[in-house]
Amino acid sequence: MRIKKEKKVFLAIVLSFTLISTLFLPLSLANDGNKPPHVDFHWEPTTDIHANELIHFYDDSTDEDGTIIAWEWDFGDDTYAITQNPTHSYSDNGVYEVTLTVIDNNGSTNSTTKQVHIINSPPVADAGPDQIVNNTLVSFDGSGSHDPDGTIVTYKWYFGDGKHGTGVTITHNYSEDGIYDVILNVTDDDGATDEDTCEVTVDTTEPKTNISIDGTKGNDDWYTTNVTITLLPTDATSGVDKTYYMINEGALKIYTSSFVISSEGENTLKFYSIDNAGNVEKTNIRTIKIEKTSPVVNIKKPEKGYLYFFNRQILPTLRDKTIIIGRITVEVNITDTPSGIKDVKFYVDGYMKYNTSKSPYTWNWGMAFGRHTLKVKAIDNAGHNGSKEMEVTIFSILPGRNSLSENYISKEE
């Protein structure tokens, strides 16, 4: 783009040639037979030229009896150029009269004018980025829209729920969660329009995380093996961003895949999810009870290889035999398990004689003669069992004090 100063340069050239012709050339020679130059020009592109689009102007002028030495271009928008083949762009649409004036080496000038049609450049709409929000009130900003050759006069918003509004910036309150295509339509001062779409996800509902527990189940919700935990988060609208979990108040971890809990006892698992809108689920708490070991039973009394007389240990016996004279209180030590002992059963020759669930685990045994197999079985709350048995020879005519029956209660399964 050239300014008016270049027009002055061109006028100075014309005046200089006029002065030289007047002072130094005879009148008969100055104009004798000189023909003015022929003026013509063209431009590219020739059609569909938009505002701010660069135009190349080409001089097609000729001088049959000399040479052209100067050019002045008047682009019709108060700008000028003095090069032979200039470029120019127009800031607004319209019809512009372009005049080319030339001067030859004899000082003769000539000019021609042509019309250049500049069409309107449409505006460019910008509805802003896609949004994921956890609030029904959403703000929109169309200030990124622009018009290359003018101004935008109207901004119309269509919110995707049947409602609409106007303004460069605007807020809209959605009545329910969902994914909405929001359209911004802009119109410039020449009536041209453009539109842009952004996607708005409205999600005010927290995600939900389900759990799958894979392991061998025992009794009373206890697992008898390691368990594999799989968390299954869902979110209907914006989708799940992350899921977190914590075992026994340990470190908070991001869930990526199934994990194993192997610690025996009652494990506390906490977990929750966050969706892409920022909604945070309330913490879920599950107790995972694991019991992998069986109770260990030790018959403390009678001790193998001793003689007992009316519940008192007397002395060791030959050949490691256990001999009991009179009734005896059978005493048992049981190594407890995380789930706890549920039941302790006392058997003689495969028939249950007594059972208890309270410590100390004892049974008063009597009314028996001969050689018998004494067995004690402990069952924990998870369903594991452990047992211990021994061979004894007993001679007792008195019944046991807490025996349910000197006859069998039930045969061992």
PADODREN-456175 format. One record per residue (C-alpha): residue in three letters; z negated, y negated, x negated. Coordinates in steps of 0.05 Angstrom, whole numbers, padded with zeros to 5 digits, always signed. Each point is the difference from the previous one (the first is absolute). Layout:
BEGIN
AlaZYX
...
//
This chain:
BEGIN
Met+00000+00000+00000
Arg+00018-00069-00026
Ile-00029-00069+00015
Lys+00032-00068+00010
Lys-00004-00016-00074
Glu+00061+00043-00011
Lys+00039-00042+00049
Lys-00015-00060-00044
Val+00026+00038-00061
Phe+00065+00014+00037
Leu+00006-00074+00020
Ala-00011-00020-00071
Ile+00058+00044-00022
Val+00045-00032+00052
Leu-00019-00071-00020
Ser+00010+00017-00073
Phe+00071+00023+00012
Thr+00014-00061+00044
Leu-00025-00047-00054
Ile+00040+00034-00055
Ser+00063-00003+00042
Thr-00010-00074+00014
Leu-00016-00022-00070
Phe+00043+00042-00044
Leu+00061+00024+00039
Pro+00057-00044+00024
Leu+00003-00004+00075
Ser+00068+00032+00000
Leu-00027+00060-00040
Ala-00067+00008+00035
Asn+00028+00025+00066
Asp+00072+00011-00017
Gly+00020+00066+00029
Asn-00071+00029+00002
Lys-00013+00047+00058
Pro-00070+00010+00027
Pro-00030+00070-00007
His+00003+00050+00056
Val-00070+00019+00024
Asp-00019+00068+00029
Phe-00059+00049-00004
His-00028+00063+00031
Trp-00068+00036+00001
Glu-00029+00069+00001
Pro-00026+00031+00043
Thr+00044-00031+00053
Thr-00036+00025+00063
Asp-00069+00020+00025
Ile-00034-00045-00049
His-00075-00006+00011
Ala-00046-00056-00018
Asn-00026+00005-00072
Glu+00058+00047-00017
Leu+00035-00019-00065
Ile+00072-00025+00009
His+00051-00002-00056
Phe+00049-00059+00005
Tyr+00066+00004-00037
Asp+00046-00058-00017
Asp+00074+00013+00016
Ser+00024-00071-00016
Thr+00063-00014-00042
Asp+00033-00060-00035
Glu+00075+00008-00011
Asp+00006-00057-00050
Gly-00066+00006-00037
Thr-00068+00032+00001
Ile-00062-00006+00043
Ile-00058-00023-00041
Ala-00057-00011+00051
Trp-00026+00030+00065
Glu-00050-00024+00051
Trp-00027+00046+00055
Asp-00035-00030+00060
Phe-00032+00058+00037
Gly-00016-00039+00063
Asp-00075+00007-00007
Asp-00012-00058-00048
Thr+00010+00043-00061
Tyr+00056-00004-00051
Ala+00030+00037-00060
Ile+00049-00021-00054
Thr+00019+00068-00029
Gln+00067+00030+00016
Asn-00026+00063+00034
Pro-00072-00011+00023
Thr-00047+00043+00042
His-00041-00026+00058
Ser-00045+00024+00056
Tyr-00021-00033+00065
Ser-00071+00000+00023
Asp+00017-00001+00074
Asn+00055+00024+00046
Gly+00054-00048+00025
Val+00070-00025-00013
Tyr+00007-00037-00067
Glu+00059-00043-00022
Val+00014+00014-00073
Thr+00042-00052-00037
Leu+00032+00011-00068
Thr+00025-00062-00038
Val+00038+00007-00066
Ile+00027-00048-00053
Asp+00058+00014-00047
Asn+00012-00023-00071
Asn+00038-00061+00026
Gly-00059-00023+00042
Ser+00029+00019+00067
Thr-00047+00031+00051
Asn+00007+00041+00063
Ser-00047+00037+00047
Thr-00002+00050+00056
Thr-00053+00022+00050
Lys-00013+00068+00031
Gln-00054+00027+00047
Val-00048+00055-00021
His-00036+00037+00056
Ile-00071+00023-00016
Ile-00031+00048+00049
Asn-00074+00006+00015
Ser-00043+00048-00040
Pro-00046+00037+00048
Pro-00075-00002-00010
Val-00038+00057-00032
Ala-00058+00028+00040
Asp-00062+00030-00034
Ala-00052+00031+00046
Gly-00046+00016-00058
Pro-00022+00068-00027
Asp-00017+00061+00041
Gln-00073+00001+00020
Ile-00053+00053+00013
Val-00061-00031+00033
Asn-00065+00025+00032
Asn-00004-00059+00047
Thr+00039-00013+00064
Leu+00008-00074-00019
Val+00058-00004-00049
Ser+00026-00061-00037
Phe+00074-00011-00015
Asp+00032-00049-00050
Gly+00074-00018+00002
Ser-00004-00055-00053
Gly+00041+00042-00048
Ser+00061-00013+00044
His+00049-00054-00023
Asp+00067-00033+00015
Pro+00047-00010-00059
Asp+00036-00061+00030
Gly-00048-00030+00050
Thr-00065+00014+00035
Ile-00028+00053+00046
Val-00016-00030+00068
Thr-00029+00060+00038
Tyr-00041+00062-00017
Lys-00005+00053+00054
Trp-00044+00061-00006
Tyr+00007+00065+00039
Phe-00062+00041-00010
Gly+00025+00068+00022
Asp-00047+00007+00059
Gly+00041-00042+00049
Lys-00033-00065-00021
His+00031-00058-00040
Gly-00019-00067-00030
Thr+00026-00058-00042
Gly-00021-00034-00065
Val+00006+00006-00075
Thr-00068+00035-00001
Ile-00031+00034+00060
Thr-00054+00050+00020
His+00006+00055+00053
Asn-00052+00044+00032
Tyr+00023+00072+00013
Ser-00033+00037+00058
Glu+00002+00069-00033
Asp+00012+00037-00064
Gly+00071+00016-00019
Ile+00059-00013-00046
Tyr+00040-00062+00020
Asp+00067-00028-00024
Val-00009-00075-00002
Ile+00064-00042-00001
Leu+00005-00072-00024
Asn+00062-00038+00024
Val+00015-00068-00032
Thr+00052-00053+00019
Asp+00024-00056-00046
Asp+00022-00071+00016
Asp+00072+00023+00009
Gly-00018+00055+00050
Ala+00008+00059-00048
Thr-00051+00055+00005
Asp-00030+00057-00040
Glu-00055+00051+00011
Asp-00047+00043-00041
Thr-00046+00057+00019
Cys-00068+00020-00025
Glu-00040+00061+00020
Val-00072-00010+00022
Thr-00047+00059+00006
Val-00061-00016+00042
Asp-00055+00052-00010
Thr-00071-00013+00022
Thr-00021+00073+00005
Glu-00035+00035-00057
Pro+00030+00065-00028
Lys-00030+00069+00014
Thr-00013+00053-00052
Asn-00008+00073+00020
Ile-00025+00055-00047
Ser+00019+00072-00013
Ile-00050+00046-00034
Asp+00026+00064-00030
Gly-00052+00051-00021
Thr-00035+00064+00021
Lys-00050-00014+00054
Gly-00068+00033+00004
Asn-00054-00012+00051
Asp-00028-00066+00025
Asp+00059-00042-00025
Trp-00010+00023-00071
Tyr+00059+00018-00045
Thr-00007+00058-00047
Thr+00055-00022-00048
Asn+00026-00064-00031
Val+00034-00043+00053
Thr+00066-00038-00004
Ile+00000-00067+00035
Thr+00064-00030+00028
Leu-00004-00070+00030
Leu+00052-00017+00053
Pro+00004-00076+00012
Thr+00044-00029+00055
Asp+00018-00070+00024
Ala+00049-00010+00056
Thr+00024-00070-00015
Ser-00003-00026-00071
Gly-00012+00066-00035
Val-00056+00021-00047
Asp-00008-00037-00066
Lys-00056+00039-00034
Thr-00053+00051+00015
Tyr-00066+00002-00037
Tyr-00054+00053-00007
Met-00067+00011-00033
Ile-00040+00064-00012
Asn-00076-00002-00003
Glu-00003-00075-00012
Gly+00044+00008-00062
Ala+00059-00044-00021
Leu+00045-00026+00055
Lys+00069+00031-00011
Ile+00070-00011+00028
Tyr+00024+00061+00037
Thr+00067+00027-00026
Ser-00003+00074+00014
Ser-00047+00056+00022
Phe-00063+00009-00040
Val-00054+00054-00009
Ile-00075-00004+00013
Ser-00037+00055-00038
Ser-00072-00024-00005
Glu-00049+00044+00038
Gly-00044-00032+00051
Glu+00012-00054+00052
Asn+00055-00046-00026
Thr+00011-00067+00033
Leu+00073-00021+00004
Lys+00018-00071+00020
Phe+00071-00023+00012
Tyr+00041-00055+00033
Ser+00069-00031+00000
Ile+00030-00070-00002
Asp+00067-00014+00033
Asn+00055-00047-00025
Ala-00024-00055+00046
Gly-00069+00001-00033
Asn-00038+00035+00056
Val-00058+00041-00028
Glu-00022+00064+00033
Lys-00074+00012+00012
Thr-00028+00048-00052
Asn+00002+00073+00021
Ile-00058+00043-00024
Arg+00003+00076-00003
Thr-00050+00049-00027
Ile+00032+00058-00038
Lys-00050+00056-00009
Ile+00016+00051-00055
Glu-00039+00063-00017
Lys+00034+00047-00048
Thr-00058+00041-00026
Ser-00042+00055+00033
Pro-00076+00000+00000
Val-00033+00041-00055
Val-00055+00048+00023
Asn-00056+00025-00045
Ile-00053+00049+00025
Lys-00063-00026-00033
Lys-00046+00052+00032
Pro+00000+00058-00006
Glu+00025-00003-00072
Lys+00042+00058-00024
Gly-00036+00051-00043
Tyr-00072-00013+00024
Leu-00053+00034+00041
Tyr-00029-00041+00059
Phe-00064+00017+00036
Phe-00012-00037+00065
Asn+00042-00060-00021
Arg-00027-00004-00071
Gln+00041+00015-00063
Ile-00038+00053-00040
Leu+00041+00024-00059
Pro+00070+00018-00023
Thr+00028+00067+00020
Leu+00037+00053-00037
Arg+00076+00001+00004
Asp+00001-00071+00030
Lys-00019+00025+00069
Thr-00030-00046+00053
Ile-00057+00032+00038
Ile-00039-00033+00057
Ile-00065+00027+00030
Gly-00021-00036+00064
Arg+00035-00058+00032
Ile+00030-00055-00043
Thr+00024-00071+00009
Val+00072-00003-00023
Glu+00012-00068-00034
Val+00069-00028-00014
Asn+00025-00059-00041
Ile+00067-00029+00022
Thr+00040-00050-00039
Asp+00018-00052+00051
Thr+00071-00025+00012
Pro+00026-00069+00021
Ser+00007+00022+00072
Gly-00070+00029+00003
Ile-00026+00070+00018
Lys+00012+00018+00073
Asp-00030+00069+00004
Val-00034+00053-00044
Lys+00002+00072+00023
Phe-00041+00060-00025
Tyr+00031+00069+00005
Val-00027+00070-00011
Asp+00053+00054-00008
Gly+00052-00045+00032
Tyr-00042-00020+00061
Met-00025-00070+00008
Lys-00076-00002+00006
Tyr-00013-00075-00002
Asn+00035-00067-00006
Thr-00023-00071-00012
Ser+00030-00069-00013
Lys-00062-00033-00029
Ser-00025+00000-00071
Pro-00039+00035-00029
Tyr+00042+00061+00014
Thr-00050+00058+00008
Trp-00007+00063+00041
Asn-00061+00045+00008
Trp+00026+00071-00005
Gly-00039+00062+00022
Met+00003+00064+00040
Ala+00049+00034-00046
Phe+00001+00064-00042
Gly+00045+00025-00054
Arg+00058-00028-00038
His+00037-00059+00031
Thr+00051-00054-00017
Leu-00028-00070+00008
Lys+00052-00055+00007
Val-00005-00075+00012
Lys+00060-00041+00021
Ala+00002-00076+00002
Ile+00053-00038+00041
Asp+00012-00074-00011
Asn+00025-00051+00052
Ala+00071+00003-00027
Gly+00004+00075+00013
His-00008+00025-00071
Asn-00049+00057-00011
Gly-00035+00031-00059
Ser-00044+00062-00004
Lys-00045+00042-00044
Glu-00023+00072+00009
Met-00046+00049-00035
Glu-00024+00072+00007
Val-00074+00008+00016
Thr-00047+00057+00018
Ile-00052-00021+00051
Phe-00060+00033+00032
Ser-00030-00042+00057
Ile-00031+00020+00066
Leu-00015-00072+00020
Pro+00052-00044+00033
Gly+00023-00065-00032
Arg-00034-00062+00028
Asn+00062-00040+00018
Ser+00050+00055+00009
Leu+00039-00006+00065
Ser+00001+00075+00007
Glu-00011+00058-00045
Asn+00061+00029+00033
Tyr+00066-00032-00020
Ile+00023-00064+00033
Ser+00073+00008-00015
Lys+00044+00034-00050
Glu+00032-00042-00054
Glu+00073-00016+00013
//
